[in-house]
Amino acid sequence: MDERRRKRRDFFQNITIVLLTLSAVFLIAQTQLYTLGVNAGSGYLRYLAGDSTQTPDASQTALTSLSAPVRLAVTGVYSRRYGSVTLTTADGAFEPAGRLLREAMRSVHSFSPCETREFLEALDGVSVYCDFLEPLPLPVLAGLVGASLDSGMSVRRVVISALESGSAALYLWCEGDVCQRGTSAVSAEELDQVVGGYEFNGAYFALDSEGPDTSGLAPCSLFPLEPPSLPVLSSAAALPSSDALLSALSFYPRTNSRYTESGGVEVITDGDRTLRLNPDGSIRYRSGGDPALTIAAAGENPTVTEAVMGVSTLLNTLLAGQTSEASLYLKSVRQLENATLLSFGWQSGGVPIRFDRDGSAAEVTLSGSVVSGLTFRFRQYADTGETSLLLPLRQALAIAARQEGAELSIGYVDSGGAASAKWLAD
């Protein structure tokens, strides 16, 4: 009887030991997975980066989801013009011009160099002109309107202009004041139809002889007959909660590897990765190569389109839940041998927002597909109900004339607590 009891006791002891061992193994595994967090979980990173299985054409078409500021001028016969300096590529007023530009870009087979004089002369005839404010890689600029063009050129301004042959030429004003021209399959008749859909409002370029004296200014400075009425925007730091930022940047939200410097900067570390949260509402992220935060890319190095889409998705994830009168737009993207540098600005209603000491809203460095550096200036803008007071154009022209070749435009200037629209000379 004692022997049977002893065997039964040993059996239950063995079962208990096995269960405790399995429980310990499970807890250790859970702890390791919890410590690794999103470093090991690629599902979250795939969401941030987008779908890496997209074809190049699909990826470029996705760029249409990015709202970019654009200055638009539509010229009819006798040089009558419609012009707007407060548009984005998502606005209904841009849609007919954007559709025409998409058709022109899709149909051009090649470009050849031309004089800047030809570009400017094209503005005198029946034409559609678009200025994207900053030189952008042509694949990105084309993607903003739903086209696909493989080129190493960086382009800021484009013109579609009618030719005597009945077709339309596409002119590109590239970085370094170099111009290119190509013949599109868009007909002069299609161009006329688009131009006829706009109501001419008396806008003019600095190169035109009508209006105030604009000699000495950049010829493509565009002026509406009546300056737009733009609100004064309140401006405030809008740093998200540290938990939200840590999760979005693939840190463990409840990490104890954090401290606060004497100046109020909170520093969080994770291996060779460091995140600094500044009291002014900006952050600075640095990584020595840890792949915890990446964007999707088909190859070792992302294409320019993959870089723009991946970083835009990341930045908008950081802004999730915030409401503002302003949104981000791409200012520049530059690809080096093993790195891609991108900068973004704030814009409201198609009008760029500058800072007193200049600088960008966000700057991101990619080493391959890894996010190795990121700075982000979080700001929240709201309409105050007041109207910005712009200098009369003649006074603005007189001031800008002191800077030969300056381009005069309208932009917001963020002075810290508010952003008002002003004339800017660049």
Beta strands, then each sheet from edge to edge (+ up, - down):
strand 1: 69-75
strand 2: 81-88
strand 3: 112-114
strand 4: 127-137
strand 5: 154-162
strand 6: 167-174
strand 7: 178-187
strand 8: 204-205
strand 9: 222-223
strand 10: 231-237
strand 11: 258-260
strand 12: 266-270
strand 13: 273-277
strand 14: 282-287
strand 15: 327-335
strand 16: 339-348
strand 17: 351-355
strand 18: 362-367
strand 19: 370-377
strand 20: 379-387
strand 21: 408-414
strand 22: 418-425
sheet 1: 2+ 1- 4+ 5- 6+ 7- 3+
sheet 2: 8+ 9-
sheet 3: 11+ 12- 13+ 14- 19+ 18- 16+ 17- 21- 22+ 10- 20+
sheet 4: 11+ 12- 13+ 14- 19+ 18- 16+ 15-
end
